[in-house]
Amino acid sequence: MPHKNTALSALPVLPRVKLALAAASLPWLSLSAAAGDDYIVYSPRVTQGESEIEMRGFNTRDADPALDRTGIFGVAYAYSPLSWWKTELYTGPVNYGPVTGTHVGGVEWENFFQFTQTNEYWADVGMLLAYVRNTPSQISNSVEVGPLIEKETETTHQKLNLIWEKVVGVDLIGKFNFRATYMGGYKIDDGFVPGIEAYYRPADNSNQLGPGLSGEFHVGHKKTLEYSTAFLYGLNQGAPAHTLVLRLSAVF
């Protein structure tokens, strides 16, 4: 006689249907969480009149097919109209993965506010305020807010972001999802800063840490080329085993 799950069969029909639908949605939910473009450590620093074009993305490797070879590639344009405010449009991020295929993720409008003058105090402090408009109807739009902290010396460079994300349109009294990101490095010179990157995302059950490399090259009077990359290791079962992150930007 086939084995029968008495705990499940004891449930009424309607709760069992709800449970089946929830289970069917788990692969999509876990993939969308893992593929969220959270692999960035923002700076609070703003320079009035400065423009920036940025390309960034990541790719994962994992034994779980739902997490393996997922990623995002997107382009952002930023401009600083004031000495304390920078606005950025991150558009056209292409999400790809073996389960959901390839699709355009949507648009994110990011705003950065610098509260302290650069190097005036022990650390530079600012804030992120962003609105995320997702193209897939299965993923709700959201807002993000949180402090940005940066500390730089002659030999070290560190950045810390503490971000809270809230879904809009539904569940208005629900809790915010928290995440923290950190980047720290030792400055051998401006173009070569080895260090580490760390990502803590309890809402996605994903924690990652790994070596990173960043730097900038000055081209002409006010033009700068910046890069950063990291190879992250998953610290828990919910995180991808390995993630390669790459960012390139031109500041002018």
N, C-alpha and C positions, 0 to 999 in steps of 0.2 A: 504494500500500500504506500503511495507517495507520501512523503513527509508534508505535514500541514502546519503552517504558522498560525497557531491558535490565537496568539495575541493580536495579529492583524485581522484574522477572520472574525474576531469578536467585535470589531468596530462596525458601527452602522455604515450603510452604503455611502452616504454623502461624505462623511469624514474620510472614508477610504479613497473616494474620488479626489478630494482635495489633497490628500497625502500623495497620491500618484502624480497629480499635476505638479506639486511642489518638487517631487523627486525628479520629474522630467525636466524641470527648469534649472536644476542645479548645475549641469554642465555649462549652460549659457551664462548663468550668474557668475560662476567661478571663472569662466574665461573672460567675461567682460571686466571683472575685478582685476585679474592678472594682467590684462592687456591695457588697463588704464594708464594714461601717460603721466605717471607720477615720478618718473625717473629724471627729476630735475631738482637742483638746489638753487633757489633764487637768491639774488643779491638785492639788498635794500637800497643800493646806491643809485642815484639819479644825476645825470648831467644835462642841464637845460640845452635844448637845440640838437641833441644827439639822436641819430637814427640807428637802427640795428635790423639786420636781416639774419635770421637764425634757422638752421636746419637741425632737427634732432630726431632720434629714434632709438629703438632697442629691438633685440631678438633673443628668444629664450631657447633653452634646451632642457628637456626633462623626460623621465621615463613615462610619465603620465601623458597620453596622447592629447588630452585637453589642454595641457600646458606647454607641450613641445612645439617649437617653431612658431610661436605666436610673436606678434610684434606690432609696432607702429612706426610710421614715418610721416613727419609733418614739417611745415614751414611757418615761421612767425615773422611778423613785421612790427617793430616797436618805434615809438617816437616820444620824446620828452618835451612837452610844451612849456613846462615850468621847472624850476630848480628842485622841486620836491615831488613832482608827479611824472610818472612814465606810464603810458598806455600801450598795450600790445594786443595784437590780433593773431591768435594761433589758429590757422585755418587749414582745411584740407588734410587733417591727419588720416592716413590710410591704415586701417586695421587689417591684419591678416592672421589667419590661423587655420588649422586643419578641420576644425569643427564648424566654424561660422563662415569660412571663406574670406574673401576680400571685400571690404566695404569702406566707405568714407565715414569717419567717426563723427564729424560735426565741426563746430567752431567754439573756441574759447576766447573770451574777452578778459584780459588780465590787466589790472591796474596796480601800480606800485607806488607807495607813498613813503618818502624818506623823512623821518622825524628828527634826526640829528645830523649835524654837519659831518662830512667824512673826516674821520680821525680826530674829531673834537673831543670825544669821550673814550672810555675804555673799549667800547664797541660801537659800531654803527647799527642803528635800529630803524626798522621800517615796518610796513604792513602790506600784505597782499589782499586784494579784493577782486574776485573773479566770478564770471558767469559762464557756465558750460552749457552749450546748446548741442544736444546729441541728435544725430540724424536718425539712428535706429529707434523705432517707436517703442521697442522693448526696454530701452534705457531712459530713465527720467532725466530731465535737466537738473542742474544743481548750481549752488553758489559755494564759493570757497573763501575763507577769511582766516588770517592768522599773522603772527609776528614773524619778521625776518631779521636775523641777527648776523652780523659779519664782523670778524676781528682779523686784522692784518698787522704783522710786524715786519721787520726787515728780513726775517727768515721763515716765518710761518704765515699761513692763510687759512682761515676757517669760516665756514658758513653753516648756520643752523636755521631750519624752517620748522615751525609748529603750525600745522594747518588743520582747520576744521571744515568739513564739507557737509552740506545740507541739501537734501533733495527738495525741489520746489514743485508746487502744484498739487502734491498729495502729502499726507502725514505732516501737516504743518507744525504739530507740536512734538514730533519725534525728535530723537536725539541727533546730534551732530556726529559724523564719523571723523575720527582723529587720525592723523598720520604725522610722522616726524622724519625729516631728512637731514643728513649731515655730510659735509665735505670738509676734509682737513688735509693740508699738504705742507711739505717742506720746500721752500723756494731755493732751488739751486741757482736759477736765474728766471727772468720773466717768462721765458718760453718753455721752461721745464720744471714743473712742480709736481713731483710724485707724492702720493698720499693714499687716503682711503675714502670710500663713500659708504654710507649706511642708510638703510631704509626700514622704517618701522611702520607697518600698516596693520594694526589689530583688526580693523573691520574686514580686511581681506585675508586674515590669518596668514600674513606673509611678512617675514623679516629677512633682510638680506644685508650682506656685508662683503666688501672686497676691495682690492687695490684699484687706485685710480691715478690718472695722469691728466694734468691740465697745463695751460700756458697761454701766452698772448705775444703777438709780434706786431710791432708798430710799423706801419707802412705810410710814409709821408708824414704830414704835419699832424693831422687829426684822425687818421684812419688806423684801425686796429683789427687784426684777425685773431680770433679767440677759438680755442678748442678745449674739449674735455672728454675723457673716455673712462669707462670703468668696467671691470669684469667682476660681477657679483656672484656670490655663493648663497644658496638658500640655507637659512639657519633653522628652518622648521619644515614640516611636511607640506604645509600649504603653500610654500614659496617655490618657484621654479628652481631647479637644481643649479642652473647657470644662466646668467643674463649678461649680454654684451650691450653696453650703452655707448652712444656716440653723439656728440654735439659739436656743431661748427657755426660760427657767427662772424659777420662782418659789421664793424661799428664805424660810423662816419658822421 
